[in-house]
Amino acid sequence: MNNKRILVTGGAGFIGSNLARFLSGAKNQVTVLDDLSTGRKENIIDLIDTNAIQFIHGSITDLDLLQDSFHNIDYVFHEAALPSVPRSIKDPLTTNQVNINGTLNVLIAAKDNKVQKVIYASSSSVYGDTPTLPKLETMIPHPLSPYAITKLTAEYYCQVFTDVFQLPTVSLRYFNVYGPHQDPASQYAAVIPKFITSILNNESPIIYGDGNQTRDFTYIADVIQANILAAESNSTGVFNAAGGKQITINELADTIMDICGIHVKKTYLDYRPGDIKHSLADSSKAHHTFGFTLQYDMEKGLKETIEWYRKQQ
């Protein structure tokens, strides 16, 4: 994808900033829109300073701003959201306003401005804790948290705008994405950046539950690839975008310690409400439909991620 006019909502966040960085390097005109409530300007400050991207400080809850910002845009990559299951349980109303109402605003502005396609960042959380593995797009969703409900509802909105208004949309269900620029400092931070920074500081990684729960982790470069392939294809609908392999949280901590060459004791706390026990995806639909193929296994992705965090110390 090159020489396109692209807008990335949430482009100062972890996934959005990596996506904006990649797209801006391919001679695209990239605009990032972010209210910096969870995103960090530091993630894209070099791109702003070199005029590689345009930055708009604003929220997807502001429809008038979106209408202006989406003018002459070819593709919208909609990454903006209030992330985190625990956050949504603590404050479901704000999560609903941003993730559902905000996404509806994005779709309305995209439709009105004749955007060619919207790629929406959904989540594996929509599946809930159904025992069947791996997760397939044909399964009935069973969300366990307000966050998961908002992600599923936004998927339905995307499909309705495709069916009713002929706005092409793709919803990508991410599974535990990790990589550079992921914030370890937030109380709602994902497990991998928290583990890496704790271990590099010779501190005990905190595990909620017994650590035998499993996750399917996906390296950020593969997620970027899935977004671009989905945008360039003629396909619409819902697709898993995942690594396709399980690892327990205990094994993850041990692997990170092995790569870092630092071994510390793990600390175990009670399970958190809304967390699922096991996760594993089948991404064959994305592979067969628009050619999504993993380039990174867990060890390769973790090595690159750990190296980035080492450089930040």
Residue pairs with C-beta under 8 A, 6 or more apart in sequence:
1 23
1 26
1 28
1 75
1 228
1 231
1 232
2 26
2 27
2 28
3 27
3 28
4 28
4 29
4 74
4 75
5 28
5 29
5 31
5 72
5 73
5 74
5 75
6 23
6 28
6 29
6 30
6 31
6 73
6 74
6 75
6 76
6 77
7 30
7 31
7 32
7 33
7 69
7 70
7 73
7 75
7 76
7 77
8 16
8 19
8 20
8 23
8 30
8 31
8 32
8 33
8 76
8 77
8 79
9 16
9 33
9 34
9 60
9 76
9 77
9 78
9 79
9 80
9 106
10 16
10 33
10 34
10 39
10 60
10 78
10 79
10 80
10 81
10 121
11 17
11 19
11 20
11 30
11 31
11 32
11 33
11 34
11 39
11 44
11 53
11 55
11 79
12 32
12 34
12 36
12 39
12 40
12 41
12 43
12 44
12 55
13 34
13 38
13 39
13 40
13 43
13 79
13 80
13 83
14 43
14 177
14 179
14 181
14 182
14 183
14 220
15 79
15 121
15 174
15 177
15 220
15 223
16 32
16 34
16 39
16 77
16 79
16 80
17 32
17 39
17 40
17 43
17 44
17 181
18 179
18 180
18 181
18 220
18 221
18 223
18 224
19 77
19 79
19 224
19 227
20 30
20 32
20 44
20 47
20 53
21 44
21 47
22 224
22 228
23 30
23 77
23 228
24 30
24 47
24 52
24 53
25 52
29 54
30 47
30 52
30 53
30 54
31 53
31 54
31 55
31 56
31 69
31 73
32 44
32 47
32 53
32 54
32 55
32 56
33 56
33 58
33 60
33 65
33 66
33 69
33 80
34 55
34 56
34 57
34 58
34 80
35 57
35 58
35 59
35 60
35 80
36 57
37 59
37 82
38 82
38 83
38 183
38 186
40 183
41 48
41 55
43 181
44 53
44 55
46 52
47 53
48 55
56 65
56 69
58 65
58 69
59 65
59 98
59 102
60 66
60 78
60 80
60 98
60 102
60 103
60 105
60 106
61 97
61 98
61 101
61 102
61 105
62 105
63 105
63 108
63 109
66 105
66 106
66 108
66 109
67 109
67 112
67 113
69 109
70 76
70 109
70 110
70 112
70 113
70 115
71 113
72 113
73 110
73 113
73 115
74 115
74 116
75 115
75 116
75 117
75 118
75 119
75 231
76 106
76 110
76 115
76 117
76 118
76 119
77 119
77 121
77 227
77 231
78 103
78 106
78 118
78 119
78 120
78 121
79 121
80 98
80 102
80 106
81 98
81 99
81 102
81 121
81 150
81 151
82 88
82 94
82 95
82 98
82 99
82 147
83 147
83 188
84 147
84 188
85 125
85 144
85 145
85 147
85 148
85 272
85 274
85 275
86 187
86 188
86 272
86 273
86 274
87 95
87 147
87 188
88 95
88 145
88 146
88 147
88 148
88 150
88 274
89 145
89 146
89 147
89 273
89 274
92 146
95 146
95 147
95 150
96 146
96 150
99 147
99 150
99 151
99 153
99 154
100 150
100 153
100 154
100 157
103 120
103 154
103 157
103 158
104 154
104 157
106 118
107 118
107 157
107 158
107 161
107 167
107 169
109 115
110 118
110 161
110 167
111 161
111 165
111 167
115 167
116 168
117 167
117 168
117 169
117 170
117 231
118 158
118 161
118 167
118 168
118 169
118 170
119 169
119 170
119 172
119 227
119 230
119 231
120 154
120 155
120 158
120 169
120 170
120 171
120 172
121 172
121 174
122 151
122 152
122 154
122 155
122 171
122 172
122 173
122 174
122 238
123 147
123 148
123 151
123 173
123 174
124 135
124 173
124 174
124 175
124 176
124 216
124 240
124 242
124 279
124 281
125 143
125 144
125 145
125 147
125 148
125 151
125 276
126 141
126 143
126 148
126 151
126 152
126 155
126 173
127 135
127 139
127 141
127 142
127 173
127 276
127 279
128 141
128 142
128 143
128 144
128 148
128 276
129 142
129 144
129 276
129 277
129 278
130 139
130 140
130 142
132 139
133 246
133 278
133 279
133 280
134 216
134 244
134 280
134 281
134 282
135 240
135 279
135 280
135 281
135 282
136 240
136 282
136 285
137 173
137 237
137 238
137 239
137 240
137 285
141 148
141 152
143 149
143 151
143 152
144 274
144 276
145 273
145 274
147 274
148 274
154 171
155 171
155 238
158 169
158 170
158 171
159 169
159 171
159 236
159 237
159 238
161 167
161 169
162 168
162 169
162 236
162 237
168 234
168 236
169 236
170 230
170 231
170 233
170 235
170 236
170 237
170 238
170 239
171 237
171 238
171 239
172 223
172 226
172 227
172 230
172 239
172 240
172 241
172 286
173 238
173 239
173 240
173 241
173 242
173 281
174 218
174 223
174 241
174 242
175 215
175 216
175 217
175 218
175 240
175 241
175 242
175 243
175 279
175 281
176 190
176 191
176 192
176 215
176 216
176 217
176 218
176 242
176 279
177 190
177 217
177 218
177 219
177 220
177 223
178 190
178 192
178 193
178 217
178 218
178 219
178 220
178 301
178 302
178 305
179 219
179 220
179 221
179 301
179 304
179 305
179 308
180 220
180 304
180 305
180 308
180 309
181 308
182 189
182 190
182 192
182 193
182 220
182 305
183 189
183 193
184 193
184 194
184 196
184 197
184 309
191 215
191 249
191 252
192 217
192 252
192 256
192 302
192 305
193 305
193 309
194 205
194 206
195 205
195 252
195 253
195 256
196 256
196 260
196 305
196 306
196 309
197 309
198 204
198 205
198 206
198 264
199 205
199 253
199 256
199 257
199 260
199 262
199 264
200 260
200 262
200 306
200 309
200 310
200 313
202 262
202 264
203 264
204 264
204 265
204 266
204 267
205 253
205 256
205 264
205 266
205 267
206 266
206 267
206 268
206 269
207 249
207 250
207 253
207 266
207 267
207 268
207 269
208 268
208 269
208 270
208 271
208 272
208 275
209 249
209 268
209 270
209 271
209 275
210 268
211 248
211 249
211 250
211 253
211 266
211 268
212 248
212 249
212 250
213 248
213 249
213 275
213 276
213 277
213 278
214 246
214 247
214 248
214 249
214 277
214 278
214 279
214 280
215 246
215 247
215 249
215 252
215 279
216 242
216 243
216 244
216 245
216 246
216 279
216 280
216 281
217 243
217 247
217 252
217 298
217 301
218 241
218 242
218 243
219 243
219 295
219 296
219 300
219 301
219 304
219 305
221 295
221 296
221 301
222 241
222 243
222 292
222 294
222 295
222 296
223 241
225 292
225 293
225 295
226 239
226 241
226 286
226 292
229 286
229 290
229 291
229 292
230 239
230 286
230 290
230 292
232 290
233 289
233 290
235 289
235 290
239 283
239 285
239 286
239 289
239 290
239 292
240 281
240 282
240 283
240 285
240 286
241 281
241 283
241 286
241 292
242 280
242 281
242 283
243 281
243 294
243 296
243 297
243 298
244 280
244 281
244 282
244 283
244 294
245 280
245 297
245 298
246 278
246 279
246 280
247 255
247 298
250 266
253 266
255 298
255 299
255 302
256 302
256 306
257 263
257 264
259 299
259 302
259 303
259 306
260 306
283 292
283 294
286 292
287 293
296 304
